[in-house]
Amino acid sequence: KFNFIELFAGIGGFRSGLEAIGGRCVWACEKDRAARLTYRANFVQNPYYDIKAADLSTILPFDVLTAGFPCQDFSSLSDQKGVQGKKGALFWEVIRVLKECKPPALFLENVKGLVTMRKGKTMESILNA
């Protein structure tokens, strides 16, 4: 048994998988209104709205941080602004949660092109964060 949180939770994809193997979601965050409504319908829990305003000290202890972080600025179908883009910059909120809460495990959504973006420099900056 383990506790986890979901950042950029969408409709709860990580949650579905982790609960199936004994995980318990202790906190979730999602900004998109339609996704929050679907999440609430699926899990009878209202995700927190704004990760930037989240008081992390109020979150119960957790073992796994999951993040389906906004991939639009990383996608090979975009202009690939990466962490400099408006949505891509939200990745630094994942880093903030990691540094403050120090969970032993992290699952990030796979984003096509992230490893090769800007000749690997974007991935390097993420790994060095």
BELBELLIN-V57771 format. One record per pair of residues at least 24 apart in sequence whose ideal C-beta (glycine too) atoms are under 10 Angstrom apart, sorted by sequence separation. I is the first residue (numbers start at 1). J is the second residue. D is the distance in whole Angstrom. If there is no record, write none. Layout:
<<I,J,D> <I,J,D>>
This chain:
<<3,27,9> <4,28,9> <5,29,8> <6,30,8> <8,32,9> <11,35,5> <15,39,8> <19,43,9> <29,53,10> <67,91,8> <69,93,8> <10,35,5> <11,36,9> <29,54,6> <69,94,6> <9,35,7> <10,36,10> <11,37,9> <12,38,8> <16,42,8> <67,93,9> <8,35,9> <9,36,8> <11,38,4> <12,39,5> <15,42,8> <16,43,9> <27,54,9> <67,94,5> <10,38,8> <11,39,6> <12,40,10> <15,43,6> <66,94,10> <10,39,8> <11,40,10> <12,41,10> <27,56,9> <65,94,7> <9,39,6> <11,41,9> <12,42,5> <15,45,9> <29,59,10> <67,97,8> <99,129,9> <11,42,6> <12,43,6> <27,58,8> <67,98,9> <82,113,10> <91,122,10> <95,126,8> <98,129,8> <11,43,9> <15,47,10> <27,59,5> <65,97,6> <82,114,8> <94,126,9> <6,39,9> <12,45,9> <26,59,7> <27,60,7> <35,68,10> <65,98,6> <80,113,7> <96,129,10> <9,43,9> <26,60,4> <80,114,10> <83,117,10> <84,118,10> <88,122,9> <91,125,9> <92,126,10> <95,129,5> <12,47,9> <26,61,8> <27,62,7> <62,97,10> <74,109,10> <76,111,9> <77,112,9> <78,113,9> <82,117,6> <91,126,7> <94,129,9> <9,45,10> <11,47,10> <24,60,9> <26,62,5> <65,101,7> <75,111,7> <76,112,6> <77,113,8> <80,116,10> <81,117,10> <82,118,7> <6,43,10> <10,47,9> <25,62,9> <26,63,10> <52,89,10> <65,102,10> <66,103,10> <71,108,10> <74,111,5> <75,112,7> <76,113,4> <80,117,5> <81,118,10> <92,129,7> <9,47,5> <24,62,9> <27,65,10> <28,66,9> <29,67,9> <30,68,9> <32,70,10> <52,90,8> <59,97,8> <65,103,5> <71,109,7> <73,111,9> <74,112,8> <75,113,6> <76,114,9> <80,118,7> <84,122,9> <91,129,8> <6,45,10> <8,47,10> <9,48,9> <23,62,9> <24,63,10> <25,64,10> <31,70,9> <51,90,7> <54,93,8> <62,101,7> <64,103,6> <65,104,9> <66,105,9> <67,106,8> <68,107,9> <69,108,7> <70,109,9> <71,110,9> <72,111,9> <74,113,7> <75,114,9> <82,121,9> <83,122,7> <7,47,10> <23,63,8> <52,92,10> <56,96,8> <61,101,8> <63,103,6> <64,104,8> <65,105,7> <66,106,8> <67,107,7> <68,108,8> <69,109,6> <71,111,4> <74,114,5> <76,116,8> <82,122,4> <6,47,7> <7,48,10> <23,64,7> <25,66,9> <52,93,6> <56,97,6> <59,100,9> <62,103,6> <63,104,6> <64,105,4> <65,106,5> <66,107,5> <67,108,5> <68,109,4> <70,111,10> <71,112,8> <76,117,8> <81,122,10> <82,123,9> <84,125,10> <6,48,10> <51,93,5> <54,96,9> <59,101,7> <61,103,9> <62,104,9> <63,105,6> <64,106,7> <65,107,7> <66,108,8> <67,109,7> <68,110,10> <69,111,8> <71,113,9> <75,117,9> <80,122,8> <83,125,6> <5,48,10> <8,51,8> <23,66,9> <50,93,10> <51,94,9> <54,97,8> <56,99,10> <57,100,8> <62,105,9> <64,107,7> <65,108,9> <66,109,8> <68,111,10> <71,114,8> <74,117,6> <82,125,8> <83,126,7> <7,51,6> <52,96,9> <56,100,5> <57,101,9> <73,117,10> <82,126,9> <51,96,8> <56,101,6> <18,64,7> <51,97,8> <83,129,9> <7,54,9> <18,66,7> <74,122,7> <17,66,9> <73,122,10> <74,123,10> <14,64,9> <5,56,10> <14,65,10> <15,66,8> <14,66,4> <74,126,10> <13,66,9> <14,67,8> <5,59,6> <12,66,10> <14,68,7> <5,60,9> <13,68,7> <3,59,10> <6,62,10> <12,68,10> <31,87,10> <3,60,6> <5,62,5> <9,66,8> <11,68,10> <3,61,6> <4,62,5> <5,63,10> <6,64,10> <7,65,7> <8,66,9> <9,67,9> <10,68,5> <3,62,4> <4,63,6> <5,64,8> <6,65,8> <7,66,7> <8,67,6> <9,68,7> <31,90,9> <2,62,8> <3,63,6> <4,64,4> <5,65,6> <6,66,5> <7,67,4> <8,68,5> <10,70,10> <2,63,4> <3,64,8> <4,65,7> <5,66,7> <6,67,8> <7,68,8> <8,69,5> <1,63,9> <2,64,6> <4,66,6> <5,67,9> <6,68,8> <7,69,7> <8,70,6> <8,71,9> <29,93,9> <29,97,9> <27,97,10> <8,87,9> <8,90,7> <7,90,9> <8,91,10> <7,91,10> <8,93,9> <7,93,7> <8,94,8> <7,94,6> <18,107,8> <7,97,7> <17,107,9> <5,97,8> <14,107,6> <14,108,10> <14,109,8> <5,101,8> <13,109,8> <5,103,8> <4,103,8> <10,109,9> <3,103,9> <8,108,10> <2,103,10> <4,105,8> <6,107,10> <7,108,9> <8,109,8> <2,104,9> <2,105,8> <4,107,8>>
